[in-house]
Amino acid sequence: LRSSVLSEDSTSMIMTVSRYSQDEESGTSNAEDSSHGCHDNALSFRMTRSPRRSGNNEDDNEVRYEASRRSILTKTNRFDLQTLEEGARYSRFALAIYTWVLYVYMNPMTGLCSLGFTRCRRFGRRLMSSSSADTTDGTATATNGPTPSSPVIGDNCFGAHHAGLLSLLDVSTVSPSDVRYVQLESGFSETPYCIVIDHKWSSVVVSIRGTLSLEDCIVDVLVDPESLEELGREFGFDGEGQFCHAGVLDCTRWIYDDLQRHGILEQLLLGDNAEFPNYKLRIVGHSLGAGCAVLLSCMMRRTYPNLRCLSYSPPGMFITWKLATECRDFVTSFVLDSDFIPRLSVQNMEHLRNEVLELIGRIKVPKIEVIQTLFKETVGHEDGHGCGASLCCCSGETHHGDAEYYAQMNDDMLHPRDSVPQDTAFARKLEQFKLIQSERKRRRGELREVKMYPPGRIVHLVKIGQRKSCLHGLGKCITCGMTNAGSEYTPIWAENDDFNEVVMSPTMWTDHFPNRVCLEIEKVATEAFGLDISGGSVDHHSGSMGETV
């Protein structure tokens, strides 16, 4: 590599590297999957853990960071353009299944009034056309199954969910008659999802909702690995020795059975009498819904060989390595910056817990001083993880990017790692706690220690800059740094094991919100790459992304 420049506004240790030709170097990279010729690159620093030589506890690890080369998506690469365009287009469908809850959240001042007005207007139109027998607009009352006049199951008496779904979709490209089925009942297995026709992209979209209800939260914590051998034999993929998130598997089974029970996809896509025999199947989802979408794609790919899956903010502890990487041909995942859900696993949370407790033991100043320093560094000015901006665009001194400053600050607040006092009450309790946790870990058995990863090809939207203004700074101050107003992102190709560390950031939770993921992907696609996601795709008539590379 001929030259490199460290980005001063990088949010995760990313170093941009000059354009190179793959013929100039030996070795492989994930760029080989998506490029021919030149490709922009980045150096990212990935954390690795190894047991300390002097440590007596198996959880006592030494942390190192290793540089890895990752490809940056470019405007000149057709595969990159197709990936971003497809991701931006279908992110709106993944958002829409959250219905009125997300619509009101995104429009707090006008959302309820807008939904009410839309519902009244559509109700008036239905009264005027009530004599028409072929109405497919649908009522919003709960029914036992979809009918031509009522494709919505489980909505409330106001029809708020149906109205919210239509409001979140692009009404210029998706009409009410294109919403063929909406299942809104939620339980420990029952998962809301919808089937929508996208005529401009010649596709039938199955969109699966993520975590929103209390039952969804309970499903999320069912993290014990479940074997996929039986599922693989049933649906024709290799599940031998493979595992996935148990809660996701239960929900996916229910969705598949519900699809089979109503037979809507078969009516739309299969057989001589299919309504749209030349359309493609796209399965999308966010968070918990992303995991269900991936597993459902594995189950249905034998029947629909040209299907593709768009997975937004998928759970990190989802599926074992072999299936996570083998599904790259038909699964693309999108992760926004510091989102902690793709990094969430038992192993990562245990390591985070141990690191926090160790840091507490190393503190040599009053805790209030630590809190004051962290608040100043987070909100007082721009930091390395996009955590804050100046309270005013012309505020005072900033130390961003000054490694010596931060090293000195750590020296002032922390004992050296090899000089931590061991005669304190906290140190003794910490050592006792480690022994107890080590014994509990041993009793859990090896199955709980199975490593699982986010699936498919992964596009990571990394924050590289922050537009500074008084307005953006005020927003950072009001939200304690959690807003992404003014943030600038660049998409890079990430590996499935890159998300092996929980990144502590004020946006680690809000980067997971479906509205933020959707809007940022759309903004990158339209503004940075100049794509028109409202019309037809770059090559939306191809059977799969891989065929066009």
Summary of the structure (lengths in Angstrom):
residues: 549
radius of gyration: 24.9
end to end distance: 25.0
largest distance: 84.6
contacts: 1784
relative contact order: 0.14
helix: 41%
strand: 19%
